[in-house]
């Protein structure tokens, strides 16, 4: 059965639940947490908790919008409905920027993980092979994507649960590993809870926001979901508690199992812990799982950007090629456009392998902040329209609205303003903001007259 947008209802409850989990666990945690623990120390837990609270309100805002109007266009459609066509154009392209650079980060991460086993194999070639695999999966069918994502996400959950159980046991029984004793004492024993100062904890917020970056993917899956009004609230609430357990819980245990000085950017912190246990196969097994986690996120990036670009192409806001749909109801045009940028990322990795991951995640986080901000503001406008009697507000609502919405928007603005005061890679991303604004403004000036002449809705 096809939807009004031309897609098939190929995703069931089992797959949507796992897509939601897969979106909530990505390379930002599996790889990025190591470098940030090294930079901020145990205080990184506070950064994850603060960003997790913001993510909670973003997800509830998304839930209310999805229940109002389930669509694969997600926040792009909501921006058009509640703000205006220019906002839909800007948010759609910023979301694409997010996933384009997230994909580059994921491919970089896969190369780093594989180098643990094959240090002499060209890392850029590993990234290219990985891209070819996820591209093939996305182009074949939505059902194949959903099934693969189900198993990828299941592996992620098993890996995180294995770490949580192992880490908790190590802390409770005070095991010796890596030359230190696991326990709560590691939170303050090596230079204190803020070993590099409170500002470093603040500066880590950008990378933490990136770690949460895929949680909104479940909203895009709404347009290809059976019974979205029944499935989506459960999926969204599920993401929220997973944030607390998987992210905040994992980072807290990482900081207690080993001293924060044991971690670094060149290896997954989970692999570091299992390697310290002295069980060779355990570290290898965890390394394999984090590879699948990165593949999963890259897979999801192609899926989501394909749908977003097609929704924009149908309104004349993206190249017509992006609107092409295959006989299998796959938006191959948008998928191939994003894949082209992933290839450019492989080239970036070839020339600056030591900085490609951090540059990619910093630029991607700009898209995350824009997407989250769009969802929050659209929910505020939805609530206002309901108060004016223009529409009926869904029963699944964002708590504390509109105050929680405005506070979360202020938090996101703070994260962006802190970026130029952090490291050089975040400064590169911050100074890209004027370029992105200028490019999007120029694009809108070109697109808008064509939309008007074509009779596109002006909202």
FENVEN-V430651 format. One record per helix or strand of 3 or more residues. SS is the DSSP state (@ for helix, = for strand). FROM is the first residue (numbers start at 1). TO is the last residue. If there is no record, write none. Layout:
ss = {SS	SS}
from = {FROM	FROM}
to = {TO	TO}
//
This chain:
ss = {@	@	@	@	@	@	@	@	@	@	@	@	@	@	@	@	@	@	@	@}
from = {13	27	32	74	85	123	142	184	198	205	217	228	260	269	280	320	332	356	403	424}
to = {24	30	68	82	114	140	173	187	203	211	224	257	262	276	313	323	351	387	421	453}
//
